[in-house]
Amino acid sequence: MRLFYSLMWWLALPLVLTRLWLRGRKEPGYRQHWAERLGFYPRATASAAAPVVWVHAVSVGETRAAEPLVDALLADYPQSRIILTHMTPTGRATGKALFAKHGERLVQSYLPYDTGSMVSRFIHHFQPSVCILMETEVWPNLIAVCNARNVPVALANARLSERSLRKATRLGSLLLNAARGITLVAAQTEADAQRVRSLGVQRVEITGSIKFDVVVPEAALAIGAKLRTAIGPRPVLLCASTREGEEDLILQAFESARIALLADVLLLIVPRHPQRFDEVEKMIAARGLTVQRRSALPLDGSVLQADVLLGDSMGEMFAYYAACDIAFVGGSLMPLGGQNLIEPAALGKPILIGQHTFNFELVTEDALAAGGAQRITDAADLMVTAASLLNDTSARETMGQNAQTFANQHRGATRRTLALLKPLI
C-alpha cells in the first residue's frame, strides 16, 4: 500500500505544483521556497548542533499551539536547535513572528512532500534526533523513513475526532502501519487517547492541551489597548477565525440587529484565511456598511467611525481578543468543526460558540460547563445573545472570569509532554 501511495504522490506531483502556483495568485507565499517542498536545501541552513529537534506544525493553529513547547525545548536544551516545518505560508509567517526571538536557534522550512526520497533528503540534511508532529499529522513515508533512520516519532498535543478516525480507518493498512510506527503519542484527552489507541499506537499518554500554556505576549496586549483607544467607547463584538460562508450570515444578522439591539456596536471580523480579506471587505461594503481595515487603521489617537473593522493582519489575534468585549469563535456556525476557544478564555473574555464544534468538542463542552462560554443556534441568535450580554455588565464580567478560571485550571500540559519526550531527545 505504501508503494502505491508513493507512486500516487509522484504521479500527482505536477498537479500539486500547479495548484501551488495557482494559489500563489492570491497568496504569494505559495510560490516561494519550492525547493524545500521537494527536499532540497542550501547548505547554509544545515545544523551542526546536537540535538536537533524537529517540530512539524502544519499551519497557523498548530504553530501557535507549538509555541509553549518550542520555547520550553529551547530553554531545557540550551545547546539544541529546532527545525520547524510547515505546509502553509500562513503557518510559516506565524512561526516567523512567534519565534524571531530565538534567532538562529530556530530554522524554518516547508515539510517535503511525503515521498521516501524527499523525506530522506530532509533527514540527511538536518539530522534530527527526534520528530515531533503537532496534533493530527500522520505521514506514512515520513514515519517509515524516520523508523529506518532510528529517528523516534512523537505526536504531541494529539487530538483525533470521530470523523477523523473514520477517515483514517478507510485508508486501511496504509494509515494503520504508519500509526504503529509512532513511538509516543501525548494526547489531549482520554477520548483522543482511546481513538489513537484504536489505530494501533503502542504508547499513548494523556497530557492535556498545550494551548492552555500559551503566554499572552505583552506586545499583543499593548496593541490591543491601542486598538481599543482607536475604537473609542463603543462596545466591540469580535467574530474571530470566521470561515467561508459565515461572514455573510454574520453581516446579514448584524445589519438586521443594528437599530434594535446593537446600536453603536462595532463589529470586528477576523477571517481565518488571509487570502479572503479582500473578498470579505467587498462583502461588507455590498451591504452598505462602512468598513475600516486594520492594516490601514491609524493608531494615533483618532477615533474609528466605521461600522465594521476588518482584522486583516497576521499574528494579532491576541490583540483582537484583548480589544473586544465579547468573542465569537468562528468555524462553528457551519459544519466546519469550530476553532479553539482557549485564547479568548486566557484573556478572560466571554465566549460565544456555534453548534458545530466537533474538532474541539471536549474543550468546548468543558468551557460551557465552566460557565465561560455559551452556545448560540445561528447568526441571529449570536446577535441577540451578544446584545443581552452587552446590556448586562455583571453577567458579562462573570462569564469572562469563568472563562479565565477555566483556562488557568488546565495549564501544565507542556511540562507533562516534555517529561515524556526527554528520553527520546
C-alpha positions in Angstrom: 0.0 0.0 0.0 2.8 2.4 0.8 4.5 1.8 -2.6 1.2 2.5 -4.3 0.8 5.6 -2.1 4.3 6.8 -3.1 3.5 6.2 -6.8 0.4 8.3 -6.5 2.4 11.1 -5.0 4.8 11.1 -7.9 2.0 11.0 -10.5 0.2 13.8 -8.7 3.2 16.0 -8.3 2.7 18.1 -11.5 -0.9 18.8 -10.4 0.3 19.6 -6.8 2.9 22.1 -8.1 0.4 23.6 -10.5 -2.1 24.1 -7.6 0.7 25.8 -5.6 1.3 28.2 -8.4 -2.4 29.0 -8.9 -2.9 29.5 -5.1 0.1 31.9 -5.3 -2.1 34.3 -7.2 -3.9 35.2 -4.0 -1.2 34.2 -1.6 2.3 34.8 -2.9 3.9 32.7 -0.2 2.8 29.6 -2.1 5.2 30.5 -4.9 8.2 30.6 -2.6 10.7 28.0 -1.2 9.6 25.3 -3.6 13.0 23.5 -3.3 12.2 22.8 0.4 8.9 21.1 -0.6 11.0 18.8 -2.8 13.6 18.1 -0.2 16.4 20.3 -1.4 18.1 22.8 0.9 21.0 25.3 0.7 24.0 24.3 2.8 23.6 27.4 5.0 20.5 26.0 6.7 22.2 22.8 7.8 22.7 22.4 11.6 25.8 21.2 13.3 24.3 21.4 16.8 23.1 18.4 18.7 20.4 17.6 19.4 18.4 18.9 16.5 14.7 18.7 17.4 12.3 18.6 14.5 8.8 20.1 15.2 6.2 20.0 12.5 3.3 22.4 12.7 1.2 22.3 9.6 -0.4 25.8 9.7 -1.4 28.7 11.9 -3.3 26.9 14.6 -0.7 24.2 15.1 2.1 26.8 15.0 0.5 28.8 17.8 -0.1 25.6 19.7 3.5 24.7 19.4 4.8 27.9 20.9 4.9 26.8 24.6 6.6 23.5 23.6 9.2 25.1 21.3 10.0 27.8 24.0 10.4 25.1 26.7 12.5 22.8 24.5 15.0 25.6 23.7 15.1 26.6 27.4 15.6 23.0 28.6 18.1 22.1 26.0 20.3 25.2 25.6 22.7 23.5 23.1 19.9 22.4 20.8 18.3 23.8 17.7 14.8 23.5 16.4 13.9 22.8 12.8 10.3 23.9 12.5 8.4 22.7 9.4 5.1 23.9 8.0 2.8 23.2 5.0 1.3 26.7 4.5 2.7 30.2 4.1 0.4 31.5 6.9 1.9 28.9 9.2 5.4 29.9 8.2 4.6 33.6 8.7 3.1 32.9 12.1 6.2 30.9 13.1 8.5 33.7 11.9 6.6 36.2 14.1 6.4 34.0 17.2 10.0 32.7 17.1 12.1 35.6 15.8 13.2 35.9 19.5 15.2 32.7 19.2 17.4 33.8 16.3 19.5 31.2 14.6 18.5 28.5 17.2 15.3 28.0 15.2 15.2 27.3 11.5 12.0 27.2 9.4 11.3 25.1 6.4 8.4 23.6 4.5 7.8 19.9 5.1 8.9 18.0 2.0 6.2 16.1 0.1 5.6 12.6 1.5 7.8 10.6 -0.8 10.7 8.4 0.6 13.4 10.2 -1.3 12.3 13.8 -0.4 11.9 12.9 3.3 15.2 11.1 3.3 17.0 14.2 1.9 15.4 16.3 4.7 16.6 13.9 7.4 20.0 13.6 5.9 20.4 17.3 5.8 19.1 18.3 9.2 19.8 15.1 11.1 17.1 15.5 13.7 17.3 13.4 16.9 13.5 13.3 17.2 10.5 14.2 15.1 7.6 15.8 16.9 4.3 16.1 14.9 1.8 18.5 16.3 -1.9 17.5 16.8 -3.1 15.2 13.9 -0.3 14.9 11.3 0.4 11.3 10.2 2.5 10.9 7.0 3.2 7.2 6.1 6.6 7.8 4.3 7.8 10.3 6.8 7.2 7.8 9.6 8.7 4.9 7.7 11.9 6.9 6.9 12.2 8.1 10.5 11.9 4.5 11.7 14.5 3.3 9.2 16.9 6.1 10.3 16.2 5.5 14.0 14.5 8.9 14.5 11.7 8.4 17.1 8.4 10.0 16.1 6.1 11.6 18.7 2.7 13.1 18.2 2.3 16.0 20.6 -0.9 17.7 21.7 -2.7 15.0 19.8 -6.4 15.2 19.0 -8.4 12.8 16.9 -12.1 13.3 16.3 -14.6 10.6 15.5 -14.8 12.0 11.9 -11.0 11.9 11.5 -10.9 8.4 12.9 -13.4 7.2 10.3 -11.4 8.7 7.6 -8.2 7.1 8.8 -9.7 3.6 9.1 -11.0 3.9 5.5 -7.4 4.1 4.4 -6.8 0.7 5.9 -3.3 -0.7 6.3 -1.6 2.5 5.0 -2.5 4.6 8.0 -2.6 1.7 10.5 1.0 0.8 9.6 2.0 4.4 9.9 0.3 4.8 13.2 2.2 1.7 14.6 5.4 3.4 13.7 4.8 6.3 16.1 6.9 5.9 19.2 4.8 8.1 21.5 1.5 10.0 21.5 0.8 12.7 24.0 -3.0 13.1 23.7 -5.1 16.0 24.8 -8.0 13.9 26.3 -8.9 10.4 27.3 -11.3 10.3 24.3 -8.5 11.3 21.9 -6.2 8.7 23.5 -8.8 5.9 23.0 -9.3 6.8 19.4 -5.5 6.9 18.8 -5.0 3.5 20.5 -7.6 2.0 18.2 -5.2 2.8 15.3 -2.6 0.5 16.9 -0.3 3.0 18.5 1.5 1.3 21.3 2.3 4.1 23.7 -0.4 6.8 24.3 -0.3 9.1 27.3 -2.8 11.8 28.3 -1.2 15.3 28.9 -3.9 17.8 28.2 -3.7 20.6 25.7 -0.5 22.6 25.3 -2.6 25.5 24.1 -3.6 26.3 27.7 0.1 27.1 28.4 0.3 29.8 25.9 1.6 33.1 27.4 -0.2 36.2 26.2 2.5 38.5 24.7 2.8 41.9 26.3 3.2 43.4 22.9 -0.2 42.0 21.8 -1.8 43.5 24.9 -0.2 46.8 24.1 -1.6 46.7 20.5 -5.0 45.6 21.8 -5.0 48.7 24.1 -4.2 50.9 21.2 -6.9 49.3 19.1 -9.4 49.9 21.9 -8.4 53.6 22.1 -8.8 53.9 18.3 -12.2 52.3 18.6 -13.4 54.6 21.3 -16.1 53.9 23.9 -18.2 51.6 21.6 -18.8 48.0 22.6 -16.9 45.5 20.4 -18.3 42.2 19.2 -15.4 40.1 17.8 -16.1 37.3 15.3 -12.8 35.5 15.2 -11.4 33.0 12.7 -14.5 33.1 10.5 -14.7 30.8 7.6 -16.2 31.0 4.1 -20.0 31.3 4.2 -20.0 32.5 7.8 -19.3 36.2 7.2 -22.4 36.6 5.0 -24.6 35.1 7.7 -23.0 37.3 10.4 -23.2 40.5 8.3 -26.9 39.9 7.5 -27.7 39.3 11.1 -25.7 42.3 12.3 -27.4 44.5 9.7 -30.8 43.4 10.9 -30.0 43.8 14.6 -28.1 47.1 14.4 -31.0 49.5 15.2 -33.0 47.5 17.7 -30.3 45.5 19.5 -26.7 46.6 18.6 -26.8 50.4 18.2 -23.3 51.8 18.3 -21.7 48.4 18.5 -18.5 47.8 16.4 -18.4 44.5 14.6 -14.8 43.2 14.4 -14.4 40.4 11.8 -11.2 38.4 11.5 -11.3 35.9 8.7 -9.2 32.8 9.3 -7.6 32.7 5.9 -5.8 35.9 4.7 -6.5 35.2 1.0 -10.1 36.1 1.8 -9.5 39.6 3.3 -10.4 41.4 0.0 -13.4 39.2 -0.5 -14.8 39.9 3.0 -14.2 43.6 2.6 -16.3 43.7 -0.6 -19.0 41.7 1.2 -19.2 44.2 4.0 -19.3 47.2 1.6 -22.0 45.5 -0.5 -24.3 45.6 2.5 -23.9 49.3 2.8 -21.8 49.1 5.9 -18.7 51.2 6.3 -15.5 49.2 6.8 -12.0 50.0 8.0 -9.1 47.6 7.5 -6.8 47.1 10.5 -3.8 47.4 8.2 -4.9 51.0 7.3 -6.1 52.0 10.8 -4.1 54.8 12.3 -3.3 54.3 16.0 -2.5 57.9 16.5 -5.5 58.7 18.8 -8.1 59.4 16.2 -11.4 57.5 16.8 -12.7 54.9 14.3 -16.0 55.8 12.7 -16.7 52.7 10.6 -19.4 50.1 11.2 -17.1 47.2 10.8 -13.4 46.7 11.5 -11.8 44.1 9.3 -8.9 42.3 11.0 -6.5 41.8 8.0 -3.3 41.4 9.9 -1.2 38.3 10.8 -0.2 37.4 14.3 -2.5 39.9 16.1 -5.3 37.5 17.2 -4.4 38.1 20.9 -4.6 41.9 20.3 -8.1 41.5 18.7 -9.3 39.4 21.7 -7.8 42.0 24.1 -9.7 44.8 22.3 -13.1 43.1 22.4 -16.0 42.8 24.9 -17.4 39.6 23.6 -15.7 36.9 21.4 -17.5 34.7 19.0 -15.2 31.8 17.8 -15.8 31.0 14.1 -15.9 27.8 12.1 -18.9 26.8 14.3 -21.9 28.4 12.5 -21.5 25.9 9.7 -20.4 22.2 9.9 -16.7 23.0 9.8 -15.7 21.8 13.3 -15.1 25.1 15.0 -11.8 26.6 16.3 -10.1 26.6 19.6 -11.5 28.9 22.3 -8.5 28.8 24.6 -7.1 32.2 23.6 -10.2 34.3 24.4 -10.6 32.2 27.6 -7.0 33.0 28.7 -7.8 36.7 28.3 -11.0 36.4 30.3 -13.4 37.2 27.5 -17.0 35.8 27.4 -17.1 33.4 24.6 -19.9 32.6 22.2 -19.7 29.4 20.0 -21.9 27.9 17.4 -23.4 24.4 17.2 -20.6 22.8 15.1 -17.6 22.2 17.4 -16.6 18.6 16.7 -12.9 19.4 16.2 -12.7 20.8 19.7 -15.7 19.0 21.3 -14.3 18.3 24.8 -12.6 21.7 25.4 -15.8 23.4 24.2 -18.0 21.3 26.5 -15.7 22.0 29.4 -15.8 25.7 28.8 -19.6 25.6 28.6 -19.8 23.6 31.8 -17.5 26.1 33.5 -19.8 29.0 32.5 -17.2 30.7 30.4 -18.9 30.0 27.1 -22.4 29.9 25.7 -23.7 28.2 22.6 -25.7 30.1 20.0 -28.0 28.4 17.4 -27.4 30.7 14.4 -26.2 34.2 13.4 -29.4 35.8 14.5 -29.1 34.2 18.0 -25.5 35.4 18.1 -26.6 39.0 17.8 -29.4 38.6 20.4 -27.1 36.9 22.9 -24.4 39.4 22.3 -26.8 42.3 22.9 -28.1 40.7 26.1 -24.5 40.3 27.5 -23.5 43.9 26.4 -26.5 45.2 28.3 -25.7 43.1 31.5 -22.3 44.1 32.8 -22.4 41.8 35.7 -23.3 38.7 33.6 -20.6 39.6 31.1 -17.9 40.0 33.7 -18.9 36.8 35.5 -18.7 34.9 32.2 -15.3 36.3 31.4 -14.0 35.4 34.9 -15.3 31.9 34.5 -13.5 31.6 31.1 -10.2 32.7 32.6 -10.5 30.4 35.6 -11.3 27.5 33.2 -8.1 28.3 31.2 -5.9 28.6 34.2 -7.1 25.3 35.7 -5.9 23.4 32.6 -2.3 24.6 32.5 0.6 22.2 32.7 0.5 20.1 29.5 3.8 21.4 28.2 5.7 20.1 31.2 4.0 16.8 31.1 4.8 16.5 27.4 8.4 17.4 27.9 8.8 14.8 30.6 7.6 12.2 28.1 9.8 13.5 25.3 13.0 13.7 27.4 14.1 10.0 26.8 13.5 10.4 23.1 15.6 13.6 22.8 
